[in-house]
């Protein structure tokens, strides 16, 4: 079994002070894809290059204390691809891809952090630009290799993916255009929402993010924003899923899926 985890850290320095590394040592994932590292290379050097025996591969944002992604792996990749667009979103540190290729198969694990549009119209427009660009990239990649994209997608796809869907229909993360993009990715591009494949009707237990406002976490007023999006062949090997809520490393919870590959 291959155990693959995704987690938005909301800052690697913060998450590691809250017991992340000890949990990784106990959970023993083969790979963990993390988002919002919120650090630059000098901050990581000598401190966070490895976690619990896993080796990290990073894309940092140019802006300090912002965004950034990494994939920590127990297995040496055959190649590492940092970035996907060579422009606006690579500068924000949103994509790192580990390739595990053999003569018989080509597989990738991607850590990706989709923009949030909640801070204002400018960022919502940036989010739409990101969605417009990442879609053809994933479609083209799918023609060449099998992959699992792990990440904070910042979209709750269906009504069952957030507690208060009625009052959030005009809010970023649950806008009709965003949800339609997810539907297109699944129905037309034929990528699989692996958690939903395993848990098609889960509601309150499916949430992976909670606002820091009020008592959202205590009352489980959450959203499902973190995903494994996989090609059909890899999704077919998914066996078990779990969302860890025993400790709180950030405002997101780790989403783990075990694959038989």
RAFENWO-V636759 format. One record per residue. N is the residue number from 1. PSI is psi in whole degrees, -180 to 180 (* if undefined). Layout:
# RAFENWO-V636759
n: {N N}
psi: {PSI PSI}
This chain:
# RAFENWO-V636759
n: {1 2 3 4 5 6 7 8 9 10 11 12 13 14 15 16 17 18 19 20 21 22 23 24 25 26 27 28 29 30 31 32 33 34 35 36 37 38 39 40 41 42 43 44 45 46 47 48 49 50 51 52 53 54 55 56 57 58 59 60 61 62 63 64 65 66 67 68 69 70 71 72 73 74 75 76 77 78 79 80 81 82 83 84 85 86 87 88 89 90 91 92 93 94 95 96 97 98 99 100 101 102 103 104 105 106 107 108 109 110 111 112 113 114 115 116 117 118 119 120 121 122 123 124 125 126 127 128 129 130 131 132 133 134 135 136 137 138 139 140 141 142 143 144 145 146 147 148 149 150 151 152 153 154 155 156 157 158 159 160 161 162 163 164 165 166 167 168 169 170 171 172 173 174 175 176 177 178 179 180 181 182 183 184 185 186 187 188 189 190 191 192 193 194 195 196 197 198 199 200 201 202 203 204 205 206 207 208 209 210 211 212 213 214 215 216 217 218 219 220 221 222 223 224 225 226 227 228 229 230 231 232 233 234 235 236 237 238 239 240 241 242 243 244 245 246 247 248 249 250 251 252 253 254 255 256 257 258 259 260 261}
psi: {143 117 118 126 146 138 126 118 -25 43 116 -35 -41 -47 -37 -24 -12 15 15 -46 -39 -38 -41 -40 -32 -42 -30 55 153 -29 140 124 126 150 164 57 -36 46 163 172 -44 -29 -31 -35 126 0 -51 18 -29 151 122 41 2 138 130 144 130 154 117 150 151 -35 129 141 25 138 -140 139 162 158 120 129 148 -19 136 123 155 -23 155 126 119 113 163 -22 -12 15 -126 -47 -23 -35 -23 -4 70 1 124 135 125 129 134 90 140 171 -24 -21 154 120 148 150 126 132 122 138 107 145 152 143 12 -16 -9 175 -38 -43 -30 -40 -38 -40 -43 -38 -41 -48 -40 -32 -37 -28 -56 -31 -46 -37 -44 -40 -38 -27 -20 -27 161 146 160 122 121 138 173 105 -16 32 128 116 -46 169 -33 -2 4 154 -53 68 -34 -43 -3 11 -17 13 145 138 -21 26 149 -39 -39 -44 -37 -36 -44 -42 -43 -41 -39 -47 -36 -46 -13 36 151 129 98 -39 -44 -27 -39 -31 75 -20 3 140 -90 -30 -6 -12 144 -4 142 136 149 -3 145 -139 40 -45 -46 -36 4 43 82 -179 149 100 -12 134 157 117 115 155 158 -43 -43 -39 -34 -18 -1 134 -42 149 153 147 115 122 16 -32 161 99 -26 -165 1 158 148 132 118 135 135 130 149 67 *}
